[in-house]
Amino acid sequence: KEQLPLSSAFLKSSVRRGQEASFYGWRKAKAISKNVKIYRKKAGASKFILVDTVTVDETGYYEYNFKAKKLQLKNGTYKFKAVSGGVTSPKQSLEITK
């Protein structure tokens, strides 16, 4: 199975506003940048918004933990993606519930 240059996933696909969500993935070791930028957009929105930047560890692993309430995410579905060194991960969905 081929490894993606930059992967991403959510630990859970649905969380309550007060619960913590975990967005994580791996970047191939040969990538230039050690930073991964995390972007999100609400379903139906046209543009992604930069949420934060995280650093990968020596294995290429990154993780971004957050509470939907802290990011001012309302109930609904959001798409997240990671970008590093010009490479974009597949988009992942997160549902926020009450």
C-alpha positions in Angstrom: 0.0 0.0 0.0 1.4 3.4 -1.0 2.0 5.9 1.8 0.6 9.4 1.3 3.1 12.3 1.4 0.9 13.8 4.2 -1.9 11.9 5.9 -4.6 13.1 8.3 -7.4 11.7 10.4 -9.6 12.4 13.4 -9.6 10.2 16.5 -13.4 10.6 16.6 -15.6 11.8 13.7 -18.1 13.5 16.0 -17.6 15.4 19.3 -19.6 17.7 21.5 -18.7 21.4 21.7 -17.1 20.9 25.1 -15.2 17.7 24.2 -11.6 17.6 22.9 -11.0 16.6 19.3 -7.8 15.1 18.0 -6.6 15.7 14.4 -3.4 13.8 13.6 -1.3 12.3 10.8 2.1 11.6 9.4 4.3 13.3 7.0 6.9 11.4 4.9 10.3 11.8 6.4 11.9 13.4 3.2 9.6 16.4 3.3 11.4 19.7 3.8 9.1 21.5 6.3 8.9 20.3 9.9 5.7 22.4 10.3 2.2 21.3 9.5 -0.5 24.0 9.1 -4.0 23.0 10.1 -6.9 24.5 8.2 -10.7 24.2 8.6 -13.9 25.3 6.9 -17.6 24.8 7.7 -19.6 22.7 5.3 -20.8 25.0 2.5 -18.1 27.6 3.0 -15.8 28.4 0.1 -12.5 29.0 1.8 -10.4 27.2 4.4 -9.2 29.2 7.4 -5.8 28.7 9.1 -6.4 27.3 12.6 -2.9 26.6 13.9 0.6 25.3 13.1 2.1 22.3 14.7 5.6 20.6 14.5 6.2 17.0 13.5 8.3 14.7 15.6 11.3 12.7 14.5 8.9 10.0 13.0 6.9 12.5 11.0 3.9 12.3 13.4 1.9 15.4 14.2 -1.2 16.0 16.4 -3.5 18.9 17.0 -5.9 18.7 20.0 -8.6 21.3 20.5 -12.0 22.0 21.9 -14.6 23.0 19.4 -15.9 25.7 21.8 -12.4 27.3 22.0 -12.3 27.5 18.2 -15.8 29.0 18.2 -17.1 26.1 16.2 -20.9 25.9 16.2 -23.0 22.8 15.7 -22.5 21.3 12.2 -19.9 19.6 10.0 -16.5 21.0 9.3 -13.7 19.9 6.9 -10.1 20.0 8.1 -6.9 19.5 6.1 -3.2 19.7 6.8 -0.6 21.4 4.6 3.2 21.0 4.8 5.9 22.0 2.3 3.3 22.5 -0.5 1.7 19.1 0.1 -2.0 18.9 1.2 -3.5 16.0 3.1 -6.9 14.5 2.3 -9.8 16.5 3.8 -11.4 15.0 7.0 -14.8 15.7 8.4 -15.7 16.5 12.0 -19.2 16.8 13.2 -19.8 19.1 16.2 -22.9 18.4 18.3 -24.5 20.0 21.4 
